[in-house]
Amino acid sequence: MLGGFLSAAVGLLDGRRATTSWWLAPLFRRLHPGVELDAEALVVRDGPVTTAGAAMAHLDLMLTLVARHGGAELADRCARYLLADVRASQSAYMALGFLTAADHVAAAERWARARLADDVSVADVAAAVGMSARTFARRVERATGLSPVRFLQRLRVETAVDLLTTTRLPVEDIARRVGYADPTTLRRVLRRETGRGPRDHRGGESTSRRAKLV
């Protein structure tokens, strides 16, 4: 994490893609607006520079470098010896409540979270907190790095995961509570955003190891 900040501070990341730990993303964007930050990625390679996010991301960085220079099979063997799962994204761990806590978007986050079952739109949320759609989009991007549509989707995913892990509600009921009429949509979104399905979040069968590391 610190290495990314230092690299950006001396100009090594200007105009390049990079990542950092998700909870430091708002600070990174304020300090280094010239860097194209992808806070959902665990490892980002742009030219000769590779950055990693999260406290234990040195393992992800190491496995990425091994895969690049030694091949995916060698990297997979290293991961097995280290008991290190292959993780492609930080998105499953991002907590929007933390990212919005220091920003005006916090009011929008609270309002929308309480009304997810109503299938609220981006325009609804912006109007509820007295912002134009453009201002709302700009502030959401600055606070979370997400578009307003992705912001609402992340709220739905967070709430669904919380309900899956703390209740025994059927997936159909959870889908309706977070604004999806079809539970198939919730299953698809969970897979895309977290890499896990409803059963996995409830402690069922573990997801299979990703075969491709880079």
Phi and psi restraints in degrees (value plus and minus 20) as a CYANA .aco file:
   2 LEU   PHI     -81.7   -41.7
   2 LEU   PSI     -56.6   -16.6
   3 GLY   PHI     -80.5   -40.5
   3 GLY   PSI     -56.9   -16.9
   4 GLY   PHI     -85.6   -45.6
   4 GLY   PSI     -61.3   -21.3
   5 PHE   PHI     -84.7   -44.7
   5 PHE   PSI     -62.5   -22.5
   6 LEU   PHI     -86.3   -46.3
   6 LEU   PSI     -61.6   -21.6
   7 SER   PHI     -82.6   -42.6
   7 SER   PSI     -61.0   -21.0
   8 ALA   PHI     -87.3   -47.3
   8 ALA   PSI     -57.4   -17.4
   9 ALA   PHI     -84.0   -44.0
   9 ALA   PSI     -52.1   -12.1
  10 VAL   PHI    -116.0   -76.0
  10 VAL   PSI     -12.8    27.2
  11 GLY   PHI      69.5   109.5
  11 GLY   PSI     -15.5    24.5
  12 LEU   PHI     -88.4   -48.4
  12 LEU   PSI     -42.1    -2.1
  13 LEU   PHI    -124.7   -84.7
  13 LEU   PSI     -17.3    22.7
  14 ASP   PHI     -77.2   -37.2
  14 ASP   PSI     104.4   144.4
  15 GLY   PHI      56.3    96.3
  15 GLY   PSI     -14.0    26.0
  16 ARG   PHI    -130.7   -90.7
  16 ARG   PSI     141.6   181.6
  17 ARG   PHI    -101.2   -61.2
  17 ARG   PSI     124.7   164.7
  18 ALA   PHI    -176.4  -136.4
  18 ALA   PSI     151.6   191.6
  19 THR   PHI    -158.0  -118.0
  19 THR   PSI     146.2   186.2
  20 THR   PHI    -173.6  -133.6
  20 THR   PSI     157.2   197.2
  21 SER   PHI     -82.7   -42.7
  21 SER   PSI     118.1   158.1
  22 TRP   PHI     -75.2   -35.2
  22 TRP   PSI     -56.0   -16.0
  23 TRP   PHI     -96.8   -56.8
  23 TRP   PSI     -32.0     8.0
  24 LEU   PHI    -118.1   -78.1
  24 LEU   PSI     -21.5    18.5
  25 ALA   PHI     -78.8   -38.8
  25 ALA   PSI     -64.8   -24.8
  26 PRO   PHI     -79.3   -39.3
  26 PRO   PSI     -61.7   -21.7
  27 LEU   PHI     -84.8   -44.8
  27 LEU   PSI     -63.5   -23.5
  28 PHE   PHI     -80.0   -40.0
  28 PHE   PSI     -63.8   -23.8
  29 ARG   PHI     -84.1   -44.1
  29 ARG   PSI     -58.4   -18.4
  30 ARG   PHI     -86.8   -46.8
  30 ARG   PSI     -60.8   -20.8
  31 LEU   PHI     -97.2   -57.2
  31 LEU   PSI     -52.1   -12.1
  32 HIS   PHI    -153.8  -113.8
  32 HIS   PSI      48.8    88.8
  33 PRO   PHI     -85.4   -45.4
  33 PRO   PSI     -36.3     3.7
  34 GLY   PHI    -102.4   -62.4
  34 GLY   PSI     -21.6    18.4
  35 VAL   PHI    -120.8   -80.8
  35 VAL   PSI     115.8   155.8
  36 GLU   PHI    -104.9   -64.9
  36 GLU   PSI      73.2   113.2
  37 LEU   PHI    -104.6   -64.6
  37 LEU   PSI     109.8   149.8
  38 ASP   PHI    -137.0   -97.0
  38 ASP   PSI      67.4   107.4
  39 ALA   PHI     -94.3   -54.3
  39 ALA   PSI     -30.7     9.3
  40 GLU   PHI    -102.5   -62.5
  40 GLU   PSI     -42.4    -2.4
  41 ALA   PHI    -100.9   -60.9
  41 ALA   PSI     124.0   164.0
  42 LEU   PHI    -102.0   -62.0
  42 LEU   PSI     -58.3   -18.3
  43 VAL   PHI    -155.5  -115.5
  43 VAL   PSI     112.9   152.9
  44 VAL   PHI    -148.8  -108.8
  44 VAL   PSI     107.9   147.9
  45 ARG   PHI    -131.0   -91.0
  45 ARG   PSI     107.4   147.4
  46 ASP   PHI    -157.0  -117.0
  46 ASP   PSI      84.5   124.5
  47 GLY   PHI      43.7    83.7
  47 GLY   PSI    -151.2  -111.2
  48 PRO   PHI    -102.8   -62.8
  48 PRO   PSI     -21.6    18.4
  49 VAL   PHI    -128.4   -88.4
  49 VAL   PSI     110.6   150.6
  50 THR   PHI    -143.3  -103.3
  50 THR   PSI     107.4   147.4
  51 THR   PHI    -139.3   -99.3
  51 THR   PSI     135.2   175.2
  52 ALA   PHI    -156.4  -116.4
  52 ALA   PSI     132.5   172.5
  53 GLY   PHI    -136.6   -96.6
  53 GLY   PSI     143.8   183.8
  54 ALA   PHI      63.0   103.0
  54 ALA   PSI     136.0   176.0
  55 ALA   PHI     -82.4   -42.4
  55 ALA   PSI     -56.0   -16.0
  56 MET   PHI    -123.0   -83.0
  56 MET   PSI       0.7    40.7
  57 ALA   PHI     -92.1   -52.1
  57 ALA   PSI     -28.7    11.3
  58 HIS   PHI     -81.2   -41.2
  58 HIS   PSI     -49.5    -9.5
  59 LEU   PHI     -88.6   -48.6
  59 LEU   PSI     -63.5   -23.5
  60 ASP   PHI     -82.4   -42.4
  60 ASP   PSI     -61.0   -21.0
  61 LEU   PHI     -84.2   -44.2
  61 LEU   PSI     -65.0   -25.0
  62 MET   PHI     -80.6   -40.6
  62 MET   PSI     -66.2   -26.2
  63 LEU   PHI     -84.5   -44.5
  63 LEU   PSI     -55.5   -15.5
  64 THR   PHI     -84.6   -44.6
  64 THR   PSI     -63.2   -23.2
  65 LEU   PHI     -87.8   -47.8
  65 LEU   PSI     -59.8   -19.8
  66 VAL   PHI     -82.1   -42.1
  66 VAL   PSI     -63.7   -23.7
  67 ALA   PHI     -83.2   -43.2
  67 ALA   PSI     -59.3   -19.3
  68 ARG   PHI     -86.6   -46.6
  68 ARG   PSI     -62.6   -22.6
  69 HIS   PHI    -117.7   -77.7
  69 HIS   PSI     -43.2    -3.2
  70 GLY   PHI    -138.0   -98.0
  70 GLY   PSI     -27.5    12.5
  71 GLY   PHI      79.6   119.6
  71 GLY   PSI     137.9   177.9
  72 ALA   PHI     -86.1   -46.1
  72 ALA   PSI     -54.1   -14.1
  73 GLU   PHI     -84.6   -44.6
  73 GLU   PSI     -63.8   -23.8
  74 LEU   PHI     -84.1   -44.1
  74 LEU   PSI     -61.7   -21.7
  75 ALA   PHI     -83.2   -43.2
  75 ALA   PSI     -58.6   -18.6
  76 ASP   PHI     -85.1   -45.1
  76 ASP   PSI     -59.9   -19.9
  77 ARG   PHI     -83.1   -43.1
  77 ARG   PSI     -62.2   -22.2
  78 CYS   PHI     -80.8   -40.8
  78 CYS   PSI     -63.1   -23.1
  79 ALA   PHI     -82.5   -42.5
  79 ALA   PSI     -58.2   -18.2
  80 ARG   PHI     -85.8   -45.8
  80 ARG   PSI     -62.6   -22.6
  81 TYR   PHI     -83.5   -43.5
  81 TYR   PSI     -56.0   -16.0
  82 LEU   PHI    -106.5   -66.5
  82 LEU   PSI     -25.2    14.8
  83 LEU   PHI      35.4    75.4
  83 LEU   PSI      21.1    61.1
  84 ALA   PHI    -127.0   -87.0
  84 ALA   PSI      98.8   138.8
  85 ASP   PHI     -91.8   -51.8
  85 ASP   PSI     128.5   168.5
  86 VAL   PHI    -103.1   -63.1
  86 VAL   PSI      98.2   138.2
  87 ARG   PHI    -141.2  -101.2
  87 ARG   PSI     108.9   148.9
  88 ALA   PHI    -117.1   -77.1
  88 ALA   PSI     -35.9     4.1
  89 SER   PHI    -169.5  -129.5
  89 SER   PSI     131.8   171.8
  90 GLN   PHI    -111.2   -71.2
  90 GLN   PSI     -26.3    13.7
  91 SER   PHI     -78.8   -38.8
  91 SER   PSI     -51.3   -11.3
  92 ALA   PHI     -87.4   -47.4
  92 ALA   PSI     -37.4     2.6
  93 TYR   PHI    -126.3   -86.3
  93 TYR   PSI     -28.6    11.4
  94 MET   PHI     -88.1   -48.1
  94 MET   PSI     113.7   153.7
  95 ALA   PHI    -133.5   -93.5
  95 ALA   PSI      88.0   128.0
  96 LEU   PHI     -82.4   -42.4
  96 LEU   PSI     -51.5   -11.5
  97 GLY   PHI     -78.2   -38.2
  97 GLY   PSI     -56.7   -16.7
  98 PHE   PHI     -91.3   -51.3
  98 PHE   PSI     -64.5   -24.5
  99 LEU   PHI     -84.8   -44.8
  99 LEU   PSI     -51.9   -11.9
 100 THR   PHI    -113.7   -73.7
 100 THR   PSI     -24.6    15.4
 101 ALA   PHI     -78.9   -38.9
 101 ALA   PSI     -54.5   -14.5
 102 ALA   PHI    -120.6   -80.6
 102 ALA   PSI      -1.1    38.9
 103 ASP   PHI    -154.9  -114.9
 103 ASP   PSI     138.7   178.7
 104 HIS   PHI     -83.6   -43.6
 104 HIS   PSI     -36.3     3.7
 105 VAL   PHI     -86.3   -46.3
 105 VAL   PSI     -35.3     4.7
 106 ALA   PHI     -76.9   -36.9
 106 ALA   PSI     -60.7   -20.7
 107 ALA   PHI     -84.6   -44.6
 107 ALA   PSI     -59.3   -19.3
 108 ALA   PHI     -86.0   -46.0
 108 ALA   PSI     -60.0   -20.0
 109 GLU   PHI     -82.4   -42.4
 109 GLU   PSI     -63.2   -23.2
 110 ARG   PHI     -87.1   -47.1
 110 ARG   PSI     -62.9   -22.9
 111 TRP   PHI     -82.8   -42.8
 111 TRP   PSI     -67.2   -27.2
 112 ALA   PHI     -88.4   -48.4
 112 ALA   PSI     -60.0   -20.0
 113 ARG   PHI     -81.0   -41.0
 113 ARG   PSI     -53.7   -13.7
 114 ALA   PHI     -97.1   -57.1
 114 ALA   PSI     -29.4    10.6
 115 ARG   PHI    -148.1  -108.1
 115 ARG   PSI       2.6    42.6
 116 LEU   PHI     -79.8   -39.8
 116 LEU   PSI     -54.9   -14.9
 117 ALA   PHI     -84.5   -44.5
 117 ALA   PSI     -40.8    -0.8
 118 ASP   PHI    -103.6   -63.6
 118 ASP   PSI     -17.6    22.4
 119 ASP   PHI      36.1    76.1
 119 ASP   PSI      31.8    71.8
 120 VAL   PHI     -86.7   -46.7
 120 VAL   PSI     130.1   170.1
 121 SER   PHI    -122.1   -82.1
 121 SER   PSI     150.0   190.0
 122 VAL   PHI     -80.7   -40.7
 122 VAL   PSI     -60.7   -20.7
 123 ALA   PHI     -82.8   -42.8
 123 ALA   PSI     -58.2   -18.2
 124 ASP   PHI     -81.5   -41.5
 124 ASP   PSI     -65.1   -25.1
 125 VAL   PHI     -86.6   -46.6
 125 VAL   PSI     -64.8   -24.8
 126 ALA   PHI     -80.2   -40.2
 126 ALA   PSI     -64.7   -24.7
 127 ALA   PHI     -84.8   -44.8
 127 ALA   PSI     -57.4   -17.4
 128 ALA   PHI     -83.7   -43.7
 128 ALA   PSI     -48.7    -8.7
 129 VAL   PHI    -126.7   -86.7
 129 VAL   PSI      -6.3    33.7
 130 GLY   PHI      51.3    91.3
 130 GLY   PSI      11.7    51.7
 131 MET   PHI    -136.5   -96.5
 131 MET   PSI     132.3   172.3
 132 SER   PHI     -94.3   -54.3
 132 SER   PSI     140.8   180.8
 133 ALA   PHI     -79.2   -39.2
 133 ALA   PSI     -57.5   -17.5
 134 ARG   PHI     -88.7   -48.7
 134 ARG   PSI     -63.6   -23.6
 135 THR   PHI     -85.3   -45.3
 135 THR   PSI     -61.4   -21.4
 136 PHE   PHI     -81.3   -41.3
 136 PHE   PSI     -65.6   -25.6
 137 ALA   PHI     -79.9   -39.9
 137 ALA   PSI     -62.2   -22.2
 138 ARG   PHI     -85.1   -45.1
 138 ARG   PSI     -61.7   -21.7
 139 ARG   PHI     -92.9   -52.9
 139 ARG   PSI     -56.0   -16.0
 140 VAL   PHI     -83.6   -43.6
 140 VAL   PSI     -64.9   -24.9
 141 GLU   PHI     -80.7   -40.7
 141 GLU   PSI     -63.8   -23.8
 142 ARG   PHI     -85.7   -45.7
 142 ARG   PSI     -58.9   -18.9
 143 ALA   PHI    -100.7   -60.7
 143 ALA   PSI     -56.0   -16.0
 144 THR   PHI    -142.5  -102.5
 144 THR   PSI     -35.4     4.6
 145 GLY   PHI      57.9    97.9
 145 GLY   PSI     -11.1    28.9
 146 LEU   PHI    -132.0   -92.0
 146 LEU   PSI     133.6   173.6
 147 SER   PHI     -92.9   -52.9
 147 SER   PSI     141.4   181.4
 148 PRO   PHI     -76.9   -36.9
 148 PRO   PSI     -57.1   -17.1
 149 VAL   PHI     -85.5   -45.5
 149 VAL   PSI     -65.8   -25.8
 150 ARG   PHI     -85.7   -45.7
 150 ARG   PSI     -54.3   -14.3
 151 PHE   PHI     -78.5   -38.5
 151 PHE   PSI     -68.8   -28.8
 152 LEU   PHI     -85.1   -45.1
 152 LEU   PSI     -58.6   -18.6
 153 GLN   PHI     -85.1   -45.1
 153 GLN   PSI     -58.8   -18.8
 154 ARG   PHI     -84.5   -44.5
 154 ARG   PSI     -57.6   -17.6
 155 LEU   PHI     -81.8   -41.8
 155 LEU   PSI     -62.3   -22.3
 156 ARG   PHI     -83.5   -43.5
 156 ARG   PSI     -62.4   -22.4
 157 VAL   PHI     -85.9   -45.9
 157 VAL   PSI     -66.6   -26.6
 158 GLU   PHI     -77.0   -37.0
 158 GLU   PSI     -67.0   -27.0
 159 THR   PHI     -85.3   -45.3
 159 THR   PSI     -61.1   -21.1
 160 ALA   PHI     -83.5   -43.5
 160 ALA   PSI     -63.7   -23.7
 161 VAL   PHI     -83.5   -43.5
 161 VAL   PSI     -60.3   -20.3
 162 ASP   PHI     -82.0   -42.0
 162 ASP   PSI     -62.9   -22.9
 163 LEU   PHI     -88.0   -48.0
 163 LEU   PSI     -55.6   -15.6
 164 LEU   PHI     -86.9   -46.9
 164 LEU   PSI     -56.2   -16.2
 165 THR   PHI    -109.9   -69.9
 165 THR   PSI     -35.8     4.2
 166 THR   PHI    -136.7   -96.7
 166 THR   PSI     -26.4    13.6
 167 THR   PHI    -154.2  -114.2
 167 THR   PSI     152.3   192.3
 168 ARG   PHI    -132.1   -92.1
 168 ARG   PSI       4.5    44.5
 169 LEU   PHI     -80.9   -40.9
 169 LEU   PSI     122.1   162.1
 170 PRO   PHI     -81.3   -41.3
 170 PRO   PSI     131.3   171.3
 171 VAL   PHI     -78.3   -38.3
 171 VAL   PSI     -54.9   -14.9
 172 GLU   PHI     -80.9   -40.9
 172 GLU   PSI     -62.6   -22.6
 173 ASP   PHI     -87.5   -47.5
 173 ASP   PSI     -60.9   -20.9
 174 ILE   PHI     -84.0   -44.0
 174 ILE   PSI     -61.4   -21.4
 175 ALA   PHI     -78.2   -38.2
 175 ALA   PSI     -64.8   -24.8
 176 ARG   PHI     -84.8   -44.8
 176 ARG   PSI     -57.6   -17.6
 177 ARG   PHI     -86.5   -46.5
 177 ARG   PSI     -44.9    -4.9
 178 VAL   PHI    -125.4   -85.4
 178 VAL   PSI     -10.6    29.4
 179 GLY   PHI      78.1   118.1
 179 GLY   PSI      -7.4    32.6
 180 TYR   PHI    -128.8   -88.8
 180 TYR   PSI      99.8   139.8
 181 ALA   PHI     -91.7   -51.7
 181 ALA   PSI     -48.5    -8.5
 182 ASP   PHI    -131.0   -91.0
 182 ASP   PSI     100.5   140.5
 183 PRO   PHI     -81.8   -41.8
 183 PRO   PSI     -43.7    -3.7
 184 THR   PHI     -82.4   -42.4
 184 THR   PSI     -55.9   -15.9
 185 THR   PHI     -83.8   -43.8
 185 THR   PSI     -63.3   -23.3
 186 LEU   PHI     -81.4   -41.4
 186 LEU   PSI     -64.6   -24.6
 187 ARG   PHI     -79.4   -39.4
 187 ARG   PSI     -63.1   -23.1
 188 ARG   PHI     -85.6   -45.6
 188 ARG   PSI     -63.6   -23.6
 189 VAL   PHI     -86.4   -46.4
 189 VAL   PSI     -61.2   -21.2
 190 LEU   PHI     -80.6   -40.6
 190 LEU   PSI     -63.9   -23.9
 191 ARG   PHI     -80.7   -40.7
 191 ARG   PSI     -63.2   -23.2
 192 ARG   PHI     -90.0   -50.0
 192 ARG   PSI     -61.5   -21.5
 193 GLU   PHI    -104.8   -64.8
 193 GLU   PSI     -52.3   -12.3
 194 THR   PHI    -139.5   -99.5
 194 THR   PSI     -31.5     8.5
 195 GLY   PHI      56.3    96.3
 195 GLY   PSI     -10.8    29.2
 196 ARG   PHI    -156.5  -116.5
 196 ARG   PSI     130.1   170.1
 197 GLY   PHI    -115.5   -75.5
 197 GLY   PSI     156.1   196.1
 198 PRO   PHI     -74.4   -34.4
 198 PRO   PSI     -62.7   -22.7
 199 ARG   PHI     -83.4   -43.4
 199 ARG   PSI     -58.2   -18.2
 200 ASP   PHI     -84.9   -44.9
 200 ASP   PSI     -58.6   -18.6
 201 HIS   PHI     -87.8   -47.8
 201 HIS   PSI     -40.8    -0.8
 202 ARG   PHI    -115.5   -75.5
 202 ARG   PSI      -6.2    33.8
 203 GLY   PHI      63.9   103.9
 203 GLY   PSI       0.4    40.4
 204 GLY   PHI    -103.9   -63.9
 204 GLY   PSI    -160.9  -120.9
 205 GLU   PHI     -82.7   -42.7
 205 GLU   PSI     115.8   155.8
 206 SER   PHI     -95.0   -55.0
 206 SER   PSI     131.0   171.0
 207 THR   PHI     -90.8   -50.8
 207 THR   PSI     131.4   171.4
 208 SER   PHI     -93.5   -53.5
 208 SER   PSI     132.5   172.5
 209 ARG   PHI     -84.3   -44.3
 209 ARG   PSI     117.7   157.7
 210 ARG   PHI     -89.8   -49.8
 210 ARG   PSI     111.6   151.6
 211 ALA   PHI     -98.7   -58.7
 211 ALA   PSI     -48.4    -8.4
 212 LYS   PHI    -127.5   -87.5
 212 LYS   PSI     104.4   144.4
 213 LEU   PHI    -109.2   -69.2
 213 LEU   PSI     -53.5   -13.5
